[in-house]
Amino acid sequence: MPKHSSGAIRSRENSNLLVKCSDTAGNSFMEQTQTRDISETGISFYLKNQVWVDTHLTITIESSSLFGRFHCAGAKVVRVQADASGRQLVAARFDE
């Protein structure tokens, strides 16, 4: 399994997510997506809306093998990478 920079083991997972935050223009939005991978300390997922590194997020995770049926968490964007279609792969660290 892949490790992330803190050494936490990341698991591939396809749980449904609801992400709430502000985009690069400062407008609030909610977007439904799915986890790409997840660990006890962080998560990655794709977004259509653009966000900056250090953006604060509120994430609702549904049916996660790690966090259970329904889990809400705050997180901070630590990495953003755009693909050819314009989607962004977002990596975020959960608030402690």
Secondary structure by P-SEA (a helix, b strand, c coil): cccccccccccccbbbbbbbccccccccbbbbbbbcccccccccccccccccccbbbbbbbcccccccccccbbbbbcbbbbccccccbbbbbccc
